[in-house]
């Protein structure tokens, strides 16, 4: 009789223990399945700070001081005159030679004006061409005939695009009023030269 009672009690205890264990396992599973705390994500490309700062654009240019403008304008003017002197000597094309003489006259005058302004403003003007411009001039002088004319006109188109950009920048943002007025006064002549180059291109 006692044995039967012991066995009956054991049968009651075992299911209860199994249920308790199952309940504990269900709690663990529920914990594993619950959503985790959101992790910090790296900022997107639009939100991340721009390397080098927001205000430095890819095409942003350095401030154009009076000294930098005067030096660049002088270099361009000297190249215009010296390359055009070569054109008078080497070209066989009357239209090219006429244009070259106009460059010598206009840029020679502008160079003299710039020299006087620079002296009054205590700015340094280079006495000679820099290495790059001298190399271009040397290459040009080594050509002859149609090859010379083509290279000369190509150099003139590039030089006038650069000059107009330079002079327009200083006319808009220059801080030296004398140089700024000179840049504004010279711009129409540079644009006239550019128009002359377009006509030569169409007729050639």
mmCIF file of the C-alpha atoms, coordinates in Angstrom:
data_MODEL
# 
_entry.id   MODEL 
# 
loop_
_atom_site.group_PDB 
_atom_site.id 
_atom_site.type_symbol 
_atom_site.label_atom_id 
_atom_site.label_alt_id 
_atom_site.label_comp_id 
_atom_site.label_asym_id 
_atom_site.label_entity_id 
_atom_site.label_seq_id 
_atom_site.pdbx_PDB_ins_code 
_atom_site.Cartn_x 
_atom_site.Cartn_y 
_atom_site.Cartn_z 
_atom_site.occupancy 
_atom_site.B_iso_or_equiv 
_atom_site.pdbx_formal_charge 
_atom_site.auth_seq_id 
_atom_site.auth_comp_id 
_atom_site.auth_asym_id 
_atom_site.auth_atom_id 
_atom_site.pdbx_PDB_model_num 
ATOM 1   C CA . UNK A 1 1   ? 0.000  0.000   0.000   1.00 0.00 ? 1   UNK A CA 1 
ATOM 2   C CA . UNK A 1 2   ? 2.792  2.443   0.930   1.00 0.00 ? 2   UNK A CA 1 
ATOM 3   C CA . UNK A 1 3   ? 4.631  1.513   -2.272  1.00 0.00 ? 3   UNK A CA 1 
ATOM 4   C CA . UNK A 1 4   ? 1.577  2.425   -4.316  1.00 0.00 ? 4   UNK A CA 1 
ATOM 5   C CA . UNK A 1 5   ? 1.316  5.767   -2.592  1.00 0.00 ? 5   UNK A CA 1 
ATOM 6   C CA . UNK A 1 6   ? 5.020  6.530   -3.237  1.00 0.00 ? 6   UNK A CA 1 
ATOM 7   C CA . UNK A 1 7   ? 4.720  5.669   -6.916  1.00 0.00 ? 7   UNK A CA 1 
ATOM 8   C CA . UNK A 1 8   ? 1.589  7.788   -7.283  1.00 0.00 ? 8   UNK A CA 1 
ATOM 9   C CA . UNK A 1 9   ? 3.316  10.749  -5.678  1.00 0.00 ? 9   UNK A CA 1 
ATOM 10  C CA . UNK A 1 10  ? 6.307  10.347  -7.987  1.00 0.00 ? 10  UNK A CA 1 
ATOM 11  C CA . UNK A 1 11  ? 4.036  10.325  -11.004 1.00 0.00 ? 11  UNK A CA 1 
ATOM 12  C CA . UNK A 1 12  ? 2.496  13.610  -9.875  1.00 0.00 ? 12  UNK A CA 1 
ATOM 13  C CA . UNK A 1 13  ? 5.863  15.275  -9.169  1.00 0.00 ? 13  UNK A CA 1 
ATOM 14  C CA . UNK A 1 14  ? 7.533  14.406  -12.525 1.00 0.00 ? 14  UNK A CA 1 
ATOM 15  C CA . UNK A 1 15  ? 4.973  16.185  -14.808 1.00 0.00 ? 15  UNK A CA 1 
ATOM 16  C CA . UNK A 1 16  ? 5.067  19.246  -12.562 1.00 0.00 ? 16  UNK A CA 1 
ATOM 17  C CA . UNK A 1 17  ? 8.846  19.403  -12.754 1.00 0.00 ? 17  UNK A CA 1 
ATOM 18  C CA . UNK A 1 18  ? 8.705  18.991  -16.531 1.00 0.00 ? 18  UNK A CA 1 
ATOM 19  C CA . UNK A 1 19  ? 6.185  21.792  -16.782 1.00 0.00 ? 19  UNK A CA 1 
ATOM 20  C CA . UNK A 1 20  ? 8.345  24.072  -14.647 1.00 0.00 ? 20  UNK A CA 1 
ATOM 21  C CA . UNK A 1 21  ? 11.375 23.336  -16.795 1.00 0.00 ? 21  UNK A CA 1 
ATOM 22  C CA . UNK A 1 22  ? 9.344  23.971  -19.963 1.00 0.00 ? 22  UNK A CA 1 
ATOM 23  C CA . UNK A 1 23  ? 8.143  27.268  -18.592 1.00 0.00 ? 23  UNK A CA 1 
ATOM 24  C CA . UNK A 1 24  ? 11.727 28.330  -17.838 1.00 0.00 ? 24  UNK A CA 1 
ATOM 25  C CA . UNK A 1 25  ? 12.893 27.340  -21.357 1.00 0.00 ? 25  UNK A CA 1 
ATOM 26  C CA . UNK A 1 26  ? 10.037 29.303  -22.909 1.00 0.00 ? 26  UNK A CA 1 
ATOM 27  C CA . UNK A 1 27  ? 11.163 32.403  -21.050 1.00 0.00 ? 27  UNK A CA 1 
ATOM 28  C CA . UNK A 1 28  ? 14.715 32.055  -22.448 1.00 0.00 ? 28  UNK A CA 1 
ATOM 29  C CA . UNK A 1 29  ? 13.427 31.572  -25.972 1.00 0.00 ? 29  UNK A CA 1 
ATOM 30  C CA . UNK A 1 30  ? 11.191 34.578  -25.665 1.00 0.00 ? 30  UNK A CA 1 
ATOM 31  C CA . UNK A 1 31  ? 14.150 36.663  -24.520 1.00 0.00 ? 31  UNK A CA 1 
ATOM 32  C CA . UNK A 1 32  ? 16.251 35.562  -27.482 1.00 0.00 ? 32  UNK A CA 1 
ATOM 33  C CA . UNK A 1 33  ? 13.454 36.296  -29.904 1.00 0.00 ? 33  UNK A CA 1 
ATOM 34  C CA . UNK A 1 34  ? 12.701 39.786  -28.561 1.00 0.00 ? 34  UNK A CA 1 
ATOM 35  C CA . UNK A 1 35  ? 13.952 42.783  -30.623 1.00 0.00 ? 35  UNK A CA 1 
ATOM 36  C CA . UNK A 1 36  ? 17.385 44.000  -29.641 1.00 0.00 ? 36  UNK A CA 1 
ATOM 37  C CA . UNK A 1 37  ? 18.231 47.635  -28.965 1.00 0.00 ? 37  UNK A CA 1 
ATOM 38  C CA . UNK A 1 38  ? 18.923 49.502  -32.248 1.00 0.00 ? 38  UNK A CA 1 
ATOM 39  C CA . UNK A 1 39  ? 22.648 49.942  -32.916 1.00 0.00 ? 39  UNK A CA 1 
ATOM 40  C CA . UNK A 1 40  ? 24.167 53.318  -33.821 1.00 0.00 ? 40  UNK A CA 1 
ATOM 41  C CA . UNK A 1 41  ? 24.661 53.535  -37.590 1.00 0.00 ? 41  UNK A CA 1 
ATOM 42  C CA . UNK A 1 42  ? 27.316 55.476  -39.445 1.00 0.00 ? 42  UNK A CA 1 
ATOM 43  C CA . UNK A 1 43  ? 26.052 58.737  -40.930 1.00 0.00 ? 43  UNK A CA 1 
ATOM 44  C CA . UNK A 1 44  ? 25.067 58.624  -44.563 1.00 0.00 ? 44  UNK A CA 1 
ATOM 45  C CA . UNK A 1 45  ? 27.165 60.325  -47.185 1.00 0.00 ? 45  UNK A CA 1 
ATOM 46  C CA . UNK A 1 46  ? 24.856 63.338  -47.270 1.00 0.00 ? 46  UNK A CA 1 
ATOM 47  C CA . UNK A 1 47  ? 24.960 63.748  -43.503 1.00 0.00 ? 47  UNK A CA 1 
ATOM 48  C CA . UNK A 1 48  ? 28.640 63.038  -42.953 1.00 0.00 ? 48  UNK A CA 1 
ATOM 49  C CA . UNK A 1 49  ? 30.821 66.147  -42.731 1.00 0.00 ? 49  UNK A CA 1 
ATOM 50  C CA . UNK A 1 50  ? 32.587 66.923  -45.979 1.00 0.00 ? 50  UNK A CA 1 
ATOM 51  C CA . UNK A 1 51  ? 36.312 66.345  -45.879 1.00 0.00 ? 51  UNK A CA 1 
ATOM 52  C CA . UNK A 1 52  ? 38.060 69.646  -45.970 1.00 0.00 ? 52  UNK A CA 1 
ATOM 53  C CA . UNK A 1 53  ? 34.946 71.611  -44.969 1.00 0.00 ? 53  UNK A CA 1 
ATOM 54  C CA . UNK A 1 54  ? 31.698 72.482  -46.681 1.00 0.00 ? 54  UNK A CA 1 
ATOM 55  C CA . UNK A 1 55  ? 32.882 75.773  -48.149 1.00 0.00 ? 55  UNK A CA 1 
ATOM 56  C CA . UNK A 1 56  ? 35.750 74.406  -50.246 1.00 0.00 ? 56  UNK A CA 1 
ATOM 57  C CA . UNK A 1 57  ? 34.256 73.573  -53.611 1.00 0.00 ? 57  UNK A CA 1 
ATOM 58  C CA . UNK A 1 58  ? 36.118 71.525  -56.218 1.00 0.00 ? 58  UNK A CA 1 
ATOM 59  C CA . UNK A 1 59  ? 36.317 74.472  -58.603 1.00 0.00 ? 59  UNK A CA 1 
ATOM 60  C CA . UNK A 1 60  ? 36.906 77.208  -56.043 1.00 0.00 ? 60  UNK A CA 1 
ATOM 61  C CA . UNK A 1 61  ? 39.833 79.469  -56.934 1.00 0.00 ? 61  UNK A CA 1 
ATOM 62  C CA . UNK A 1 62  ? 42.323 81.203  -54.681 1.00 0.00 ? 62  UNK A CA 1 
ATOM 63  C CA . UNK A 1 63  ? 41.679 84.860  -53.873 1.00 0.00 ? 63  UNK A CA 1 
ATOM 64  C CA . UNK A 1 64  ? 43.059 87.062  -56.649 1.00 0.00 ? 64  UNK A CA 1 
ATOM 65  C CA . UNK A 1 65  ? 45.263 89.631  -54.942 1.00 0.00 ? 65  UNK A CA 1 
ATOM 66  C CA . UNK A 1 66  ? 46.604 92.712  -56.720 1.00 0.00 ? 66  UNK A CA 1 
ATOM 67  C CA . UNK A 1 67  ? 50.070 91.142  -56.882 1.00 0.00 ? 67  UNK A CA 1 
ATOM 68  C CA . UNK A 1 68  ? 48.827 87.860  -58.343 1.00 0.00 ? 68  UNK A CA 1 
ATOM 69  C CA . UNK A 1 69  ? 46.694 89.673  -60.913 1.00 0.00 ? 69  UNK A CA 1 
ATOM 70  C CA . UNK A 1 70  ? 49.507 92.015  -61.953 1.00 0.00 ? 70  UNK A CA 1 
ATOM 71  C CA . UNK A 1 71  ? 51.982 89.143  -62.325 1.00 0.00 ? 71  UNK A CA 1 
ATOM 72  C CA . UNK A 1 72  ? 49.581 86.982  -64.351 1.00 0.00 ? 72  UNK A CA 1 
ATOM 73  C CA . UNK A 1 73  ? 48.497 89.901  -66.567 1.00 0.00 ? 73  UNK A CA 1 
ATOM 74  C CA . UNK A 1 74  ? 52.118 90.819  -67.247 1.00 0.00 ? 74  UNK A CA 1 
ATOM 75  C CA . UNK A 1 75  ? 53.018 87.244  -68.184 1.00 0.00 ? 75  UNK A CA 1 
ATOM 76  C CA . UNK A 1 76  ? 50.076 87.011  -70.571 1.00 0.00 ? 76  UNK A CA 1 
ATOM 77  C CA . UNK A 1 77  ? 50.839 90.389  -72.132 1.00 0.00 ? 77  UNK A CA 1 
ATOM 78  C CA . UNK A 1 78  ? 54.494 89.566  -72.728 1.00 0.00 ? 78  UNK A CA 1 
ATOM 79  C CA . UNK A 1 79  ? 53.610 86.245  -74.340 1.00 0.00 ? 79  UNK A CA 1 
ATOM 80  C CA . UNK A 1 80  ? 51.068 87.942  -76.625 1.00 0.00 ? 80  UNK A CA 1 
ATOM 81  C CA . UNK A 1 81  ? 53.629 90.487  -77.836 1.00 0.00 ? 81  UNK A CA 1 
ATOM 82  C CA . UNK A 1 82  ? 56.569 88.113  -78.279 1.00 0.00 ? 82  UNK A CA 1 
ATOM 83  C CA . UNK A 1 83  ? 54.578 85.367  -80.002 1.00 0.00 ? 83  UNK A CA 1 
ATOM 84  C CA . UNK A 1 84  ? 53.031 87.972  -82.313 1.00 0.00 ? 84  UNK A CA 1 
ATOM 85  C CA . UNK A 1 85  ? 56.468 89.360  -83.163 1.00 0.00 ? 85  UNK A CA 1 
ATOM 86  C CA . UNK A 1 86  ? 57.392 85.832  -84.221 1.00 0.00 ? 86  UNK A CA 1 
ATOM 87  C CA . UNK A 1 87  ? 54.231 85.699  -86.351 1.00 0.00 ? 87  UNK A CA 1 
ATOM 88  C CA . UNK A 1 88  ? 55.224 88.855  -88.224 1.00 0.00 ? 88  UNK A CA 1 
ATOM 89  C CA . UNK A 1 89  ? 58.549 87.251  -89.108 1.00 0.00 ? 89  UNK A CA 1 
ATOM 90  C CA . UNK A 1 90  ? 57.453 83.693  -89.885 1.00 0.00 ? 90  UNK A CA 1 
ATOM 91  C CA . UNK A 1 91  ? 53.838 83.716  -91.110 1.00 0.00 ? 91  UNK A CA 1 
ATOM 92  C CA . UNK A 1 92  ? 53.031 83.873  -94.818 1.00 0.00 ? 92  UNK A CA 1 
ATOM 93  C CA . UNK A 1 93  ? 49.363 84.544  -94.182 1.00 0.00 ? 93  UNK A CA 1 
ATOM 94  C CA . UNK A 1 94  ? 48.394 88.227  -94.515 1.00 0.00 ? 94  UNK A CA 1 
ATOM 95  C CA . UNK A 1 95  ? 45.385 87.861  -92.213 1.00 0.00 ? 95  UNK A CA 1 
ATOM 96  C CA . UNK A 1 96  ? 47.507 86.259  -89.496 1.00 0.00 ? 96  UNK A CA 1 
ATOM 97  C CA . UNK A 1 97  ? 50.156 88.961  -89.845 1.00 0.00 ? 97  UNK A CA 1 
ATOM 98  C CA . UNK A 1 98  ? 47.509 91.701  -89.616 1.00 0.00 ? 98  UNK A CA 1 
ATOM 99  C CA . UNK A 1 99  ? 46.168 90.138  -86.443 1.00 0.00 ? 99  UNK A CA 1 
ATOM 100 C CA . UNK A 1 100 ? 49.692 89.786  -85.036 1.00 0.00 ? 100 UNK A CA 1 
ATOM 101 C CA . UNK A 1 101 ? 50.395 93.478  -85.592 1.00 0.00 ? 101 UNK A CA 1 
ATOM 102 C CA . UNK A 1 102 ? 47.178 94.349  -83.767 1.00 0.00 ? 102 UNK A CA 1 
ATOM 103 C CA . UNK A 1 103 ? 48.290 92.186  -80.823 1.00 0.00 ? 103 UNK A CA 1 
ATOM 104 C CA . UNK A 1 104 ? 51.658 93.925  -80.674 1.00 0.00 ? 104 UNK A CA 1 
ATOM 105 C CA . UNK A 1 105 ? 50.020 97.355  -80.680 1.00 0.00 ? 105 UNK A CA 1 
ATOM 106 C CA . UNK A 1 106 ? 47.252 96.641  -78.157 1.00 0.00 ? 106 UNK A CA 1 
ATOM 107 C CA . UNK A 1 107 ? 49.140 94.421  -75.760 1.00 0.00 ? 107 UNK A CA 1 
ATOM 108 C CA . UNK A 1 108 ? 52.247 96.549  -75.965 1.00 0.00 ? 108 UNK A CA 1 
ATOM 109 C CA . UNK A 1 109 ? 50.183 99.533  -74.870 1.00 0.00 ? 109 UNK A CA 1 
ATOM 110 C CA . UNK A 1 110 ? 48.480 97.526  -72.116 1.00 0.00 ? 110 UNK A CA 1 
ATOM 111 C CA . UNK A 1 111 ? 51.847 96.249  -70.865 1.00 0.00 ? 111 UNK A CA 1 
ATOM 112 C CA . UNK A 1 112 ? 53.147 99.819  -70.559 1.00 0.00 ? 112 UNK A CA 1 
ATOM 113 C CA . UNK A 1 113 ? 50.023 100.871 -68.653 1.00 0.00 ? 113 UNK A CA 1 
ATOM 114 C CA . UNK A 1 114 ? 50.346 97.925  -66.290 1.00 0.00 ? 114 UNK A CA 1 
ATOM 115 C CA . UNK A 1 115 ? 54.001 98.734  -65.661 1.00 0.00 ? 115 UNK A CA 1 
ATOM 116 C CA . UNK A 1 116 ? 53.109 102.294 -64.646 1.00 0.00 ? 116 UNK A CA 1 
ATOM 117 C CA . UNK A 1 117 ? 50.287 101.115 -62.374 1.00 0.00 ? 117 UNK A CA 1 
ATOM 118 C CA . UNK A 1 118 ? 52.525 98.513  -60.751 1.00 0.00 ? 118 UNK A CA 1 
ATOM 119 C CA . UNK A 1 119 ? 55.167 101.102 -59.962 1.00 0.00 ? 119 UNK A CA 1 
ATOM 120 C CA . UNK A 1 120 ? 52.585 103.359 -58.359 1.00 0.00 ? 120 UNK A CA 1 
ATOM 121 C CA . UNK A 1 121 ? 51.128 100.499 -56.302 1.00 0.00 ? 121 UNK A CA 1 
ATOM 122 C CA . UNK A 1 122 ? 54.557 98.996  -55.417 1.00 0.00 ? 122 UNK A CA 1 
ATOM 123 C CA . UNK A 1 123 ? 53.792 95.700  -57.190 1.00 0.00 ? 123 UNK A CA 1 
ATOM 124 C CA . UNK A 1 124 ? 56.411 93.448  -58.741 1.00 0.00 ? 124 UNK A CA 1 
ATOM 125 C CA . UNK A 1 125 ? 56.174 92.800  -62.477 1.00 0.00 ? 125 UNK A CA 1 
ATOM 126 C CA . UNK A 1 126 ? 58.227 89.899  -63.918 1.00 0.00 ? 126 UNK A CA 1 
ATOM 127 C CA . UNK A 1 127 ? 60.839 91.099  -66.442 1.00 0.00 ? 127 UNK A CA 1 
ATOM 128 C CA . UNK A 1 128 ? 60.806 87.866  -68.471 1.00 0.00 ? 128 UNK A CA 1 
ATOM 129 C CA . UNK A 1 129 ? 58.515 85.036  -69.462 1.00 0.00 ? 129 UNK A CA 1 
ATOM 130 C CA . UNK A 1 130 ? 58.176 82.191  -66.996 1.00 0.00 ? 130 UNK A CA 1 
ATOM 131 C CA . UNK A 1 131 ? 59.408 78.723  -67.960 1.00 0.00 ? 131 UNK A CA 1 
ATOM 132 C CA . UNK A 1 132 ? 56.078 77.481  -69.277 1.00 0.00 ? 132 UNK A CA 1 
ATOM 133 C CA . UNK A 1 133 ? 55.419 80.498  -71.491 1.00 0.00 ? 133 UNK A CA 1 
ATOM 134 C CA . UNK A 1 134 ? 59.017 80.492  -72.724 1.00 0.00 ? 134 UNK A CA 1 
ATOM 135 C CA . UNK A 1 135 ? 58.712 76.818  -73.632 1.00 0.00 ? 135 UNK A CA 1 
ATOM 136 C CA . UNK A 1 136 ? 55.539 77.542  -75.608 1.00 0.00 ? 136 UNK A CA 1 
ATOM 137 C CA . UNK A 1 137 ? 57.245 80.394  -77.408 1.00 0.00 ? 137 UNK A CA 1 
ATOM 138 C CA . UNK A 1 138 ? 60.264 78.234  -78.232 1.00 0.00 ? 138 UNK A CA 1 
ATOM 139 C CA . UNK A 1 139 ? 58.016 75.519  -79.623 1.00 0.00 ? 139 UNK A CA 1 
ATOM 140 C CA . UNK A 1 140 ? 56.156 78.055  -81.751 1.00 0.00 ? 140 UNK A CA 1 
ATOM 141 C CA . UNK A 1 141 ? 59.358 79.555  -83.152 1.00 0.00 ? 141 UNK A CA 1 
ATOM 142 C CA . UNK A 1 142 ? 60.483 76.089  -84.216 1.00 0.00 ? 142 UNK A CA 1 
ATOM 143 C CA . UNK A 1 143 ? 57.556 75.797  -86.644 1.00 0.00 ? 143 UNK A CA 1 
ATOM 144 C CA . UNK A 1 144 ? 57.009 77.306  -90.067 1.00 0.00 ? 144 UNK A CA 1 
ATOM 145 C CA . UNK A 1 145 ? 54.363 77.688  -92.763 1.00 0.00 ? 145 UNK A CA 1 
ATOM 146 C CA . UNK A 1 146 ? 50.849 76.445  -92.094 1.00 0.00 ? 146 UNK A CA 1 
ATOM 147 C CA . UNK A 1 147 ? 51.970 74.569  -88.986 1.00 0.00 ? 147 UNK A CA 1 
ATOM 148 C CA . UNK A 1 148 ? 53.217 77.826  -87.484 1.00 0.00 ? 148 UNK A CA 1 
ATOM 149 C CA . UNK A 1 149 ? 49.972 79.670  -88.267 1.00 0.00 ? 149 UNK A CA 1 
ATOM 150 C CA . UNK A 1 150 ? 47.849 76.894  -86.768 1.00 0.00 ? 150 UNK A CA 1 
ATOM 151 C CA . UNK A 1 151 ? 49.895 76.796  -83.560 1.00 0.00 ? 151 UNK A CA 1 
ATOM 152 C CA . UNK A 1 152 ? 50.044 80.571  -83.256 1.00 0.00 ? 152 UNK A CA 1 
ATOM 153 C CA . UNK A 1 153 ? 46.269 80.929  -83.583 1.00 0.00 ? 153 UNK A CA 1 
ATOM 154 C CA . UNK A 1 154 ? 45.698 78.082  -81.138 1.00 0.00 ? 154 UNK A CA 1 
ATOM 155 C CA . UNK A 1 155 ? 47.992 79.761  -78.598 1.00 0.00 ? 155 UNK A CA 1 
ATOM 156 C CA . UNK A 1 156 ? 46.190 83.070  -79.112 1.00 0.00 ? 156 UNK A CA 1 
ATOM 157 C CA . UNK A 1 157 ? 42.771 81.535  -78.533 1.00 0.00 ? 157 UNK A CA 1 
ATOM 158 C CA . UNK A 1 158 ? 43.923 79.867  -75.348 1.00 0.00 ? 158 UNK A CA 1 
ATOM 159 C CA . UNK A 1 159 ? 45.736 82.988  -74.135 1.00 0.00 ? 159 UNK A CA 1 
ATOM 160 C CA . UNK A 1 160 ? 42.700 85.199  -74.693 1.00 0.00 ? 160 UNK A CA 1 
ATOM 161 C CA . UNK A 1 161 ? 40.332 82.795  -72.939 1.00 0.00 ? 161 UNK A CA 1 
ATOM 162 C CA . UNK A 1 162 ? 42.657 82.844  -69.946 1.00 0.00 ? 162 UNK A CA 1 
ATOM 163 C CA . UNK A 1 163 ? 43.118 86.624  -70.087 1.00 0.00 ? 163 UNK A CA 1 
ATOM 164 C CA . UNK A 1 164 ? 39.382 87.341  -70.248 1.00 0.00 ? 164 UNK A CA 1 
ATOM 165 C CA . UNK A 1 165 ? 38.769 85.027  -67.289 1.00 0.00 ? 165 UNK A CA 1 
ATOM 166 C CA . UNK A 1 166 ? 41.592 86.680  -65.322 1.00 0.00 ? 166 UNK A CA 1 
ATOM 167 C CA . UNK A 1 167 ? 40.560 90.260  -66.080 1.00 0.00 ? 167 UNK A CA 1 
ATOM 168 C CA . UNK A 1 168 ? 36.876 89.578  -65.437 1.00 0.00 ? 168 UNK A CA 1 
ATOM 169 C CA . UNK A 1 169 ? 37.672 88.081  -62.041 1.00 0.00 ? 169 UNK A CA 1 
ATOM 170 C CA . UNK A 1 170 ? 39.679 91.107  -61.003 1.00 0.00 ? 170 UNK A CA 1 
ATOM 171 C CA . UNK A 1 171 ? 37.139 93.534  -62.445 1.00 0.00 ? 171 UNK A CA 1 
ATOM 172 C CA . UNK A 1 172 ? 34.494 91.823  -60.277 1.00 0.00 ? 172 UNK A CA 1 
ATOM 173 C CA . UNK A 1 173 ? 36.451 91.174  -57.085 1.00 0.00 ? 173 UNK A CA 1 
ATOM 174 C CA . UNK A 1 174 ? 39.636 93.284  -57.143 1.00 0.00 ? 174 UNK A CA 1 
ATOM 175 C CA . UNK A 1 175 ? 40.536 95.357  -54.092 1.00 0.00 ? 175 UNK A CA 1 
ATOM 176 C CA . UNK A 1 176 ? 43.006 97.744  -55.740 1.00 0.00 ? 176 UNK A CA 1 
ATOM 177 C CA . UNK A 1 177 ? 40.776 100.310 -57.432 1.00 0.00 ? 177 UNK A CA 1 
ATOM 178 C CA . UNK A 1 178 ? 43.380 101.506 -59.932 1.00 0.00 ? 178 UNK A CA 1 
ATOM 179 C CA . UNK A 1 179 ? 44.049 97.959  -61.162 1.00 0.00 ? 179 UNK A CA 1 
ATOM 180 C CA . UNK A 1 180 ? 40.359 97.152  -61.101 1.00 0.00 ? 180 UNK A CA 1 
ATOM 181 C CA . UNK A 1 181 ? 39.552 100.144 -63.313 1.00 0.00 ? 181 UNK A CA 1 
ATOM 182 C CA . UNK A 1 182 ? 42.337 99.135  -65.692 1.00 0.00 ? 182 UNK A CA 1 
ATOM 183 C CA . UNK A 1 183 ? 40.989 95.570  -65.877 1.00 0.00 ? 183 UNK A CA 1 
ATOM 184 C CA . UNK A 1 184 ? 37.505 96.874  -66.704 1.00 0.00 ? 184 UNK A CA 1 
ATOM 185 C CA . UNK A 1 185 ? 38.910 99.202  -69.352 1.00 0.00 ? 185 UNK A CA 1 
ATOM 186 C CA . UNK A 1 186 ? 41.013 96.439  -70.983 1.00 0.00 ? 186 UNK A CA 1 
ATOM 187 C CA . UNK A 1 187 ? 38.304 93.753  -71.105 1.00 0.00 ? 187 UNK A CA 1 
ATOM 188 C CA . UNK A 1 188 ? 36.510 95.101  -74.231 1.00 0.00 ? 188 UNK A CA 1 
ATOM 189 C CA . UNK A 1 189 ? 39.803 95.026  -76.167 1.00 0.00 ? 189 UNK A CA 1 
ATOM 190 C CA . UNK A 1 190 ? 40.431 91.419  -75.142 1.00 0.00 ? 190 UNK A CA 1 
ATOM 191 C CA . UNK A 1 191 ? 36.937 90.441  -76.243 1.00 0.00 ? 191 UNK A CA 1 
ATOM 192 C CA . UNK A 1 192 ? 37.471 92.217  -79.555 1.00 0.00 ? 192 UNK A CA 1 
ATOM 193 C CA . UNK A 1 193 ? 40.629 90.167  -80.080 1.00 0.00 ? 193 UNK A CA 1 
ATOM 194 C CA . UNK A 1 194 ? 38.649 87.020  -79.362 1.00 0.00 ? 194 UNK A CA 1 
ATOM 195 C CA . UNK A 1 195 ? 36.059 88.000  -81.970 1.00 0.00 ? 195 UNK A CA 1 
ATOM 196 C CA . UNK A 1 196 ? 38.837 88.595  -84.498 1.00 0.00 ? 196 UNK A CA 1 
ATOM 197 C CA . UNK A 1 197 ? 40.170 85.095  -83.822 1.00 0.00 ? 197 UNK A CA 1 
ATOM 198 C CA . UNK A 1 198 ? 36.744 83.596  -84.509 1.00 0.00 ? 198 UNK A CA 1 
ATOM 199 C CA . UNK A 1 199 ? 36.621 85.337  -87.883 1.00 0.00 ? 199 UNK A CA 1 
ATOM 200 C CA . UNK A 1 200 ? 40.087 84.074  -88.791 1.00 0.00 ? 200 UNK A CA 1 
ATOM 201 C CA . UNK A 1 201 ? 39.002 80.548  -87.859 1.00 0.00 ? 201 UNK A CA 1 
ATOM 202 C CA . UNK A 1 202 ? 35.945 80.741  -90.136 1.00 0.00 ? 202 UNK A CA 1 
ATOM 203 C CA . UNK A 1 203 ? 37.894 82.078  -93.099 1.00 0.00 ? 203 UNK A CA 1 
ATOM 204 C CA . UNK A 1 204 ? 40.830 79.682  -92.742 1.00 0.00 ? 204 UNK A CA 1 
# 
